[in-house]
């Protein structure tokens, strides 16, 4: 039960829309937390000690991390797009 029994139709619509918006914001926050975690992992993996210039190994590692991040982001975005399209039909 949605606990909206005593609400008018317009109030139910507003409450449902608010719930949807909250869910979207929660998803955004979860995604940002994952990005932050991923950044920490890449930093810990690639950067031994920060300096004024990146050495070749560090630069290569960071480039690889960024490329994997982009690949992962595109995969997730495509999957969400497919889910939305299936839900719209």
Secondary structure, 3 states (H helix, E strand, C coil): CCCCCCCCHHHHHHHHHHHHHHHHHHHHHHHHHHHHHHHHHHHHHHCCCCCCCCCHHHHHHHHHHHHHHHHHHHHHHHHHHHHHHHHHC
